């Protein structure tokens, strides 16, 4: 093995390694760099770029978000919003007091137009009626946090039970009732995208209300979300970031000495896939939960304590992907923002077992109309779960053909021109992510999130804070968000700074 290095060669001081260059790792590094005691810092990023699941790409003559799309709750309580405002990355509308005060309740805006698979447009009045019913049920599903006991284990089961109760009172003809159920199924699929799960049957009901929605109308970055992580990275000293350095194993709870350390001993050794290793006193681990799940058995030596490993295994982590379609000319109206696709043969009350090859497109919730690029017209489709993961295995041509068939069918126009090109995310296939973001799975609670966030070793008699844990999956109330990830990075940097300050006080002033 070859040794790695640390920021600054001169003088002793705690060596800190941050694993992962997403917003949690970058936020932690920025905080640590400002502390005079941290003279040896490295951020090890497995890929060739920083940002992690924030990923903006130049395409179609503009910028598209392959990863994180919105600032959720852009108001003063959101650190991503405050930082973006500080860096001048938002427009006047996004920064306005009016925008910050809007309370969406966490609900996705209703569609501008709704197409059914019969080729007919769905009455927006019916969509609004079902949307309000669905939002009221989702709001009710958040009310069991303080309850002595949840009525059923999962959000999905609760919603089905409530929908059945409402259906019993419906008086319309059978065809209208079926259409109303199909619309509700679309809202349920949207919820799968929001939660990053295959099915709401996998999402625990009791802790569902612990996720906290901040005020503000969700907004985007005019120049791309990655502008934020690029600015944070630019504030770091030039030798801190190390790219294309995937970590293989974190050896901890030991006493390592390396040749060039002049007798200094380290409790942690970070071993990389390429044979390099980085000795450290403290490691802040910010890798996605999906990566941890896949590499749990080999990533830590000695293995993690049993209850922390069990929390990682049980916690939810799923896939939400985007499919961008570029058109020569728009087939939608100029004021259209959101196109809903309603599959009339689907219902939230029953699952149809069709082959994935044929059925994957039915999980597609519809399309956002992206703001106009120079000369391109672009739709962004969202799809979650196993269908989304199956989509990743198809070729671009297969995806383009499948969605062309869907759009021709729902618009009732068999001559609708096919999209010019397609671009999509593949977060499940990404080896250092293995999915999109976390959710609180049936059988887990916020206590498991806190357990994942606890530093190691747990025994206070041992050398403290050898491995600290950050990332969106470690934030109890903001999991799945960029602001949760950023706050978790700050939290662990502050935890480490508090230790370093207390150690400095114990050592007293140097003469």
Order of alpha helices (4+ residues) and beta strands (2+ residues): beta-beta-alpha-beta-beta-beta-alpha-alpha-alpha-beta-alpha-alpha-alpha-alpha-beta-beta-beta-beta-beta-beta-beta-alpha-beta-alpha-beta-beta-beta-alpha-beta-beta-alpha-alpha-beta-beta-alpha-beta-alpha
